[in-house]
Amino acid sequence: MSVLVNLWTDDDGESQFSSEPLDIASHVATRIHSQVTSPHGSLSWHAAPCWQYVITLTGTLRFTTRSGGTFVIAPGDVLLAADTTGGGHRWELIDDEPWTRIYVELAAQPPDR
């Protein structure tokens, strides 16, 4: 079964994450696009540009929050990137595959955490 990882900004401006069941019925997509990053790629500290689902098709990544929390995303996993403010997160590919993903940008914010 695929995993949904929620990544959001808490009241202190720090990125936090949790896993929970995927429920997309209440969200409206405004844009869908894809992107590929070469094997061994990474991206330094950044916040998500908007509330969006990120669906991983290939590649395994380690995400790190500024508070030191880490989690792994693998093919078939879905990330709800909602940490649009604060210190953000970073990621790095930890296998030899490219990261192929689909972004589903959302019209409105999901319910509060």
N, C-alpha and C positions, 0 to 999 in steps of 0.2 A: 504494500500500500504506500502511496506517495505521502510525503510529509509536508504540511504547511507550517512554515516558520514565520511568525510575525516579528518584525523589526520596527521599533518605534522610539520616539524621544520621550523621556520621562520629564517630570516637573523640574528636575535639576539640569536639564539640557543634555542628558546622557542617553546614548542608544541602549535599549534593552531588547531582549528577545524572549519568545516563548513558542512552544509548539501547541497546536490545537487543530481540531477538525476543519477541513476546508468548507467554507460556506460562501459561495460567490453569488447566490441568488439575489442578494440585496444591493449589488453593485452594478453600475453602468460603465461599460468601457467606452473611452473617448478615442483611443488610439491603440493600435496593435502593431508592433514592429519587432524585428529580430536583430541580433548582433552576435558576432563571433569574435572571441579573443584567442590569440595563439597560445599553444601549450606553454606552461610556466609563466603566464602573464599574472599581473597583479595590478591593484589600484590602491593608492594611498588614501588617507583620510578624506572622506567626503560624506555628505548627506544625500539622501535620495532626492531626485529632482521633483518628484511628485509621488502621491500614493499610487503604487503599482504592484501588480503581481509579476514576479519574475519566475518563469518556468524553465528549469534547466533540462536541456535535451542531451548534452554531452559535457563531460568534464566534472571534476570533483573539486570543490573549493572550501577553504577555511575562511570564515568571516571572524573578525575581531572587533569588539566594541572598545571605546576609550577606557571603560572601566575594567577591561581585561577579560571579559566574557568571550568565549569562542563557541562556534558551532560549525558543522560541516553540512554542505549542500551537495547532493549527488544527483545523477540523472533521474528524472521523474519527480523530484522534489519541487515544491512551490514555495517561494518566499514572498511574503507581503511586506514590501519595503515602504515603510511609513515614517521613517526617521528623517523627516524633511527639514528639521532644524537641529541646532545643537552641534555637538562634536562629531557626530556621524560614526562611520565604521570604515573598515578597510577589508579587502579580500585578496586571496592569493590562490592560484590553481595549485593543487597538491598531487596531481597525477600527470601523466604524459599526454593527455587529451586536450584539444581546444575546448573552450567554454562556449557552447552554442546555447543561446537562450532566446525566449520569446518574452517581450514586455507587454503587459496588458495595463495601460494607464487607466486610472479610475476617475470618474466624474466627481465623486464626492468621497469624503473620508469615511472609512468603516466606523462602526460603533466605537465609543471610547473604551480604552483598556481598563 
